Amino acid sequence: MKPEERQEAIFGAFDGVVSVIGFVFGLLVHHSPAGAIAIGGLGGAIAAAVSMAAGEIEKSDANWRSRIPVALVMFAACLISALVPVWPFFVFSGALAVVLAVIGCLVVAAWIGWAKHKGLKGYLIAYGILFGAAGLTLLVVSLIPQSV
């Protein structure tokens, strides 16, 4: 993998897992059924991946065709990581799905920390962003009344 593709894969993975873990946690706080979390999360994963790939193509004034290989890497990394917190809800429900989703997200954060090649700092940043996004989502969503 070329250095630029590696960098965009890390960026896409970050975006995918952080975006969708917030979505999943938001639905969990409001006691949504596993099927709704699975389908909603899948939709969010696809939308995030398309958005990230399109942004990769559009971010440069260079010939857009030359950006397609990097955009495909971005798309794949974002989609795969975004599906990590979602897939358990297609197969399981309840606490097991939540535990598997959390473990999967922790593994993705570990990969991101390792791939950044910054030692402990890379891991701390990856876990800090993941926990920060999940925590902020839980805080904000928990303030919304259940009847909404």
C-alpha positions as CSV (number, residue, x, y, z in Angstrom):
1,M,0.0,0.0,0.0
2,K,1.3,3.4,-0.9
3,P,1.9,5.9,1.9
4,E,-1.0,8.1,0.8
5,E,-3.3,5.1,0.6
6,R,-2.2,4.0,4.1
7,Q,-2.9,7.5,5.5
8,E,-6.3,7.6,3.9
9,A,-7.1,4.1,5.1
10,I,-6.4,5.2,8.6
11,F,-8.5,8.3,8.1
12,G,-11.4,6.3,6.6
13,A,-11.2,3.7,9.4
14,F,-11.3,6.4,12.0
15,D,-14.3,8.1,10.4
16,G,-16.2,4.8,9.9
17,V,-15.9,3.4,13.4
18,V,-16.4,6.7,15.2
19,S,-19.4,7.8,13.1
20,V,-21.2,4.5,13.4
21,I,-20.4,3.8,17.1
22,G,-22.1,7.0,17.9
23,F,-25.1,6.0,15.8
24,V,-25.3,2.6,17.4
25,F,-24.9,4.0,21.0
26,G,-27.6,6.6,20.3
27,L,-30.0,3.9,19.3
28,L,-29.0,1.7,22.2
29,V,-29.8,4.5,24.7
30,H,-33.3,4.7,23.3
31,H,-33.8,0.9,23.5
32,S,-34.1,0.3,19.8
33,P,-34.4,-3.3,18.7
34,A,-31.3,-5.1,17.3
35,G,-32.9,-5.2,13.8
36,A,-33.3,-1.4,13.8
37,I,-29.7,-0.9,15.0
38,A,-28.5,-3.3,12.3
39,I,-30.4,-1.7,9.4
40,G,-29.8,1.8,10.5
41,G,-26.1,1.1,11.2
42,L,-25.7,-0.5,7.7
43,G,-27.3,2.6,6.1
44,G,-25.0,4.9,8.1
45,A,-21.9,2.7,7.2
46,I,-22.7,2.9,3.5
47,A,-23.4,6.7,3.6
48,A,-20.2,7.3,5.5
49,A,-18.1,5.3,3.1
50,V,-19.6,7.0,0.0
51,S,-19.2,10.4,1.6
52,M,-15.6,9.8,2.5
53,A,-14.7,8.4,-1.0
54,A,-16.5,11.3,-2.7
55,G,-14.7,13.8,-0.4
56,E,-11.4,12.1,-1.3
57,I,-12.1,12.6,-5.0
58,E,-13.3,16.2,-4.6
59,K,-10.6,17.4,-2.2
60,S,-8.0,18.1,-4.9
61,D,-8.0,20.2,-8.0
62,A,-6.1,17.5,-9.8
63,N,-7.7,15.2,-12.3
64,W,-10.4,13.4,-10.4
65,R,-9.7,10.1,-12.2
66,S,-6.2,10.1,-10.6
67,R,-7.9,10.2,-7.2
68,I,-10.0,7.1,-7.7
69,P,-7.5,4.5,-6.4
70,V,-7.1,6.4,-3.1
71,A,-10.8,7.0,-2.9
72,L,-11.5,3.3,-3.2
73,V,-9.1,2.6,-0.4
74,M,-10.9,5.3,1.7
75,F,-14.2,3.7,0.8
76,A,-13.2,0.2,1.7
77,A,-11.5,1.2,5.0
78,C,-14.5,3.4,6.0
79,L,-17.1,0.8,5.1
80,I,-15.3,-2.1,6.8
81,S,-14.6,-0.2,10.1
82,A,-18.1,1.2,10.1
83,L,-19.6,-2.3,9.9
84,V,-17.6,-3.4,13.0
85,P,-20.1,-2.0,15.5
86,V,-23.0,-3.0,13.3
87,W,-22.5,-6.6,12.3
88,P,-23.2,-8.1,15.8
89,F,-26.7,-6.7,15.7
90,F,-27.5,-8.7,12.5
91,V,-26.5,-12.0,14.3
92,F,-27.2,-11.4,18.0
93,S,-29.3,-9.2,20.2
94,G,-28.9,-7.7,23.7
95,A,-25.8,-7.6,25.7
96,L,-23.8,-10.0,23.5
97,A,-24.2,-7.8,20.4
98,V,-23.2,-4.7,22.5
99,V,-20.1,-6.5,23.9
100,L,-19.0,-7.7,20.4
101,A,-19.5,-4.3,18.9
102,V,-17.4,-2.7,21.7
103,I,-14.7,-5.3,21.4
104,G,-14.6,-4.8,17.6
105,C,-14.3,-1.0,18.0
106,L,-11.5,-1.5,20.5
107,V,-9.7,-3.7,18.0
108,V,-10.1,-1.1,15.2
109,A,-8.8,1.6,17.5
110,A,-5.8,-0.7,18.3
111,W,-5.1,-1.1,14.6
112,I,-5.3,2.6,14.0
113,G,-2.9,3.3,16.9
114,W,-0.5,0.7,15.5
115,A,-0.8,1.9,11.9
116,K,0.0,5.5,12.8
117,H,3.5,4.3,13.9
118,K,3.6,6.8,16.8
119,G,4.0,4.4,19.6
120,L,1.9,4.9,22.8
121,K,0.8,8.3,21.5
122,G,-0.9,6.7,18.5
123,Y,-2.8,4.3,20.7
124,L,-3.8,7.1,23.2
125,I,-5.1,9.3,20.4
126,A,-7.1,6.5,18.7
127,Y,-8.7,5.4,22.0
128,G,-9.2,9.0,23.1
129,I,-11.1,9.8,20.0
130,L,-13.2,6.6,20.1
131,F,-14.1,7.0,23.8
132,G,-14.7,10.7,23.4
133,A,-17.1,10.2,20.5
134,A,-18.9,7.4,22.3
135,G,-19.1,9.3,25.5
136,L,-20.3,12.6,23.9
137,T,-23.0,10.6,22.0
138,L,-24.2,8.9,25.2
139,L,-24.3,12.1,27.1
140,V,-26.2,14.1,24.4
141,V,-28.6,11.3,23.5
142,S,-29.4,10.5,27.1
143,L,-30.7,14.0,27.5
144,I,-33.3,13.5,24.8
145,P,-36.6,12.2,26.3
146,Q,-37.5,8.7,25.4
147,S,-40.8,9.8,23.8
148,V,-39.1,11.6,21.0
